[in-house]
């Protein structure tokens, strides 16, 4: 194509350039033939990258990636494992010590509770023994008082008022019997004549149970066997002589 002036769309002309004289033959952008190896390389790279990504994902989610010993981190991994083992042993030792301390504390607490329980039991037993001893002492005191009363009742009271009544026809008989009682130690004896009804035989009457021992002693002193308790008599003890 010969060089010539061309006009622009607006009618202006410009200088011709290389594009106004293209080379002969086919021209344009095109790709030449490539080898099989160069075509397979991209696929191989894609497969390798996918395999590495899958392996990395498996190791991350399964935790196995921490167990892989990398050439550049072998010393660090070994040291970390040793430190972890040391920490585990220390933790186990601390746990054992804590467990032993807890067991010892529980044992001490249990021993304290047992000691407190034993002390409480001993105190209760001591209180029970004291209470039993006090009850025994009270019972013994009651028995002693009752015995003393019984002994006092069994002993004749020679200061008791005794009245001797002469129911016989023998003059001075009551006075003679009074003298006999005075000689036996009785200090409050009176001789009297009868008034009212008389019993059929000689008798010693007494008013209360506390006078029984004295009445029996009076009857024994005078040789009388008939002793009776009576009410409404003129003295604590009344001796009626009928023969």
C-alpha positions as CSV (number, residue, x, y, z in Angstrom):
1,X,0.0,0.0,0.0
2,X,1.6,3.3,-1.0
3,X,2.2,6.0,1.4
4,X,-0.2,8.8,1.0
5,X,-1.8,11.4,3.0
6,X,-4.9,10.5,4.8
7,X,-7.5,12.7,6.3
8,X,-9.0,12.5,9.7
9,X,-12.7,12.2,10.1
10,X,-12.8,16.0,10.5
11,X,-11.0,16.3,7.2
12,X,-7.6,17.1,8.5
13,X,-4.6,15.2,7.0
14,X,-1.8,13.6,9.1
15,X,1.5,12.0,8.4
16,X,1.5,8.3,7.3
17,X,3.1,5.8,9.9
18,X,4.0,2.1,10.0
19,X,0.5,1.0,10.3
20,X,-0.3,2.5,7.0
21,X,2.2,0.1,5.4
22,X,1.5,-3.4,6.9
23,X,3.8,-6.3,6.0
24,X,2.8,-8.8,3.4
25,X,1.3,-12.2,4.5
26,X,-0.8,-13.1,7.5
27,X,-0.4,-10.9,10.5
28,X,-2.0,-10.9,14.0
29,X,-1.7,-12.3,17.6
30,X,-1.6,-16.1,17.8
31,X,-0.2,-18.9,20.1
32,X,2.4,-21.4,19.0
33,X,2.4,-25.1,19.7
34,X,3.2,-26.1,23.4
35,X,4.7,-29.4,24.7
36,X,2.7,-32.1,26.7
37,X,4.9,-31.5,29.8
38,X,4.1,-27.8,29.9
39,X,0.4,-28.5,29.6
40,X,0.5,-31.1,32.5
41,X,2.5,-28.9,34.9
42,X,-0.4,-26.7,35.9
43,X,-2.6,-29.7,36.7
44,X,0.1,-31.3,38.7
45,X,0.5,-28.0,40.7
46,X,-3.2,-27.8,41.3
47,X,-3.3,-31.4,42.6
48,X,-0.3,-30.9,44.8
49,X,-1.7,-27.7,46.3
50,X,-5.1,-29.4,46.9
51,X,-3.4,-32.4,48.6
52,X,-1.4,-30.0,50.9
53,X,-4.5,-28.0,51.8
54,X,-6.4,-31.2,52.6
55,X,-3.5,-32.5,54.8
56,X,-3.2,-29.1,56.5
57,X,-7.0,-29.1,57.2
58,X,-6.9,-32.7,58.5
59,X,-3.9,-32.0,60.8
60,X,-5.5,-28.8,62.1
61,X,-8.9,-30.3,63.0
62,X,-7.6,-33.6,64.3
63,X,-4.8,-32.0,66.3
64,X,-2.2,-34.2,64.8
65,X,-0.3,-31.2,63.4
66,X,1.0,-30.6,66.9
67,X,2.5,-34.1,67.0
68,X,4.4,-33.6,63.7
69,X,8.1,-33.2,64.2
70,X,9.3,-30.6,61.8
71,X,13.1,-30.5,61.1
72,X,13.4,-26.9,62.2
73,X,11.4,-27.4,65.4
74,X,12.6,-30.8,66.7
75,X,14.6,-29.3,69.6
76,X,11.7,-26.9,70.6
77,X,9.2,-29.7,70.4
78,X,11.3,-32.0,72.5
79,X,11.9,-29.3,75.1
80,X,8.1,-28.5,75.1
81,X,7.3,-32.1,75.6
82,X,9.8,-32.4,78.5
83,X,8.4,-29.2,80.1
84,X,4.9,-30.5,79.7
85,X,5.9,-33.8,81.3
86,X,7.6,-32.0,84.1
87,X,4.5,-29.8,84.7
88,X,2.3,-32.8,84.6
89,X,4.4,-34.6,87.2
90,X,4.5,-31.4,89.3
91,X,0.7,-31.1,89.0
92,X,0.3,-34.8,89.9
93,X,2.7,-34.3,92.9
94,X,0.8,-31.2,94.0
95,X,-2.5,-33.1,93.6
96,X,-1.1,-36.0,95.6
97,X,0.1,-33.6,98.3
98,X,-3.2,-31.9,98.3
99,X,-5.0,-35.2,98.5
100,X,-2.7,-36.3,101.4
101,X,-3.3,-33.0,103.1
102,X,-7.0,-33.3,102.6
103,X,-7.0,-36.9,103.9
104,X,-4.8,-35.8,106.9
105,X,-7.2,-32.9,107.6
106,X,-10.2,-35.3,107.3
107,X,-8.4,-37.7,109.6
108,X,-7.6,-35.0,112.1
109,X,-11.2,-33.7,111.9
110,X,-12.6,-37.3,112.3
111,X,-10.2,-37.8,115.3
112,X,-11.3,-34.5,116.8
113,X,-15.0,-35.5,116.3
114,X,-14.3,-39.0,117.8
115,X,-12.4,-37.3,120.7
116,X,-15.3,-34.9,121.2
117,X,-17.8,-37.7,121.1
118,X,-15.8,-39.8,123.5
119,X,-15.5,-36.7,125.8
120,X,-19.2,-36.1,125.6
121,X,-19.9,-39.8,126.3
122,X,-17.6,-39.7,129.2
123,X,-19.2,-36.6,130.5
124,X,-22.7,-38.1,130.1
125,X,-21.5,-41.2,131.9
126,X,-20.0,-39.2,134.7
127,X,-23.2,-37.2,135.1
128,X,-25.2,-40.4,135.1
129,X,-22.9,-41.9,137.7
130,X,-23.1,-38.7,139.8
131,X,-26.9,-38.8,139.5
132,X,-27.0,-42.4,140.5
133,X,-24.7,-41.8,143.4
134,X,-26.9,-38.9,144.6
135,X,-30.0,-41.0,144.3
136,X,-28.3,-43.8,146.3
137,X,-27.3,-41.3,148.9
138,X,-30.8,-39.9,149.1
139,X,-32.3,-43.4,149.4
140,X,-29.8,-44.3,152.1
141,X,-30.6,-41.1,154.0
142,X,-34.3,-41.9,153.8
143,X,-33.7,-45.5,155.0
144,X,-31.6,-44.2,157.8
145,X,-34.2,-41.7,158.9
146,X,-36.9,-44.4,158.7
147,X,-34.7,-46.7,160.7
148,X,-34.1,-44.0,163.3
149,X,-37.8,-43.4,163.6
150,X,-38.4,-47.1,163.9
151,X,-35.8,-47.4,166.6
152,X,-37.1,-44.4,168.4
153,X,-40.6,-45.8,168.2
154,X,-39.3,-49.2,169.5
155,X,-37.7,-47.5,172.5
156,X,-40.1,-46.6,175.4
157,X,-40.4,-43.0,176.2
158,X,-40.4,-43.0,180.0
159,X,-41.5,-39.4,180.1
160,X,-44.8,-40.2,178.6
161,X,-47.9,-39.6,180.7
162,X,-49.1,-42.8,182.3
163,X,-52.4,-43.1,184.3
164,X,-52.9,-46.1,186.6
165,X,-56.6,-46.8,187.5
166,X,-57.5,-49.1,190.4
167,X,-60.5,-51.1,189.3
168,X,-60.2,-53.5,192.2
169,X,-61.4,-53.4,195.7
170,X,-57.9,-53.4,197.1
171,X,-57.1,-50.0,198.6
172,X,-53.7,-48.4,197.5
173,X,-53.2,-50.9,194.6
174,X,-52.9,-48.2,191.9
175,X,-50.3,-46.4,194.1
176,X,-48.2,-49.5,194.5
177,X,-48.2,-50.1,190.7
178,X,-47.3,-46.4,190.2
179,X,-44.3,-46.9,192.5
180,X,-43.2,-49.9,190.4
181,X,-43.2,-47.8,187.3
182,X,-41.3,-45.0,189.0
183,X,-38.7,-47.5,190.0
184,X,-38.4,-48.5,186.4
185,X,-37.7,-44.9,185.3
186,X,-41.1,-43.5,184.4
187,X,-41.4,-39.9,185.6
188,X,-45.0,-39.0,184.7
189,X,-47.2,-41.6,186.4
190,X,-50.5,-40.8,188.1
191,X,-52.6,-43.1,190.3
192,X,-56.4,-42.6,190.0
193,X,-59.8,-44.1,190.9
194,X,-62.0,-45.4,188.1
195,X,-64.7,-43.3,186.5
196,X,-67.2,-44.6,183.9
197,X,-67.3,-48.1,182.6
198,X,-64.4,-50.5,183.2
199,X,-63.1,-53.4,181.1
200,X,-63.6,-57.0,182.1
201,X,-59.9,-57.6,182.7
202,X,-56.7,-55.8,183.3
203,X,-55.5,-53.9,180.2
204,X,-53.0,-51.3,179.1
205,X,-54.5,-48.8,176.6
206,X,-52.5,-46.4,174.4
207,X,-53.7,-43.6,172.0
208,X,-51.2,-43.4,169.1
209,X,-48.9,-45.8,167.3
210,X,-45.9,-43.9,168.6
211,X,-46.9,-44.8,172.1
212,X,-47.1,-48.6,171.4
213,X,-43.5,-49.4,172.4
214,X,-44.0,-47.4,175.7
215,X,-47.3,-49.2,176.4
216,X,-45.7,-52.6,175.8
217,X,-42.9,-51.7,178.1
218,X,-45.3,-50.5,180.8
219,X,-47.3,-53.8,180.5
220,X,-44.1,-55.8,180.7
221,X,-43.0,-53.9,183.8
222,X,-46.3,-54.5,185.5
223,X,-46.7,-58.1,184.3
224,X,-49.7,-57.4,182.0
225,X,-50.1,-59.2,178.7
226,X,-53.2,-57.4,177.3
227,X,-52.1,-54.2,175.3
228,X,-54.6,-52.5,173.1
229,X,-54.9,-49.2,171.1
230,X,-57.9,-47.1,172.2
231,X,-59.2,-43.6,171.5
232,X,-60.8,-41.1,173.9
233,X,-58.7,-42.2,176.9
234,X,-57.7,-39.7,179.6
235,X,-53.9,-40.0,179.0
236,X,-51.4,-41.2,176.5
237,X,-51.2,-44.5,178.3
238,X,-53.9,-45.8,180.7
239,X,-53.4,-48.9,182.9
240,X,-56.7,-50.4,184.2
241,X,-56.2,-52.8,187.1
242,X,-59.0,-55.3,187.4
243,X,-57.5,-58.0,189.6
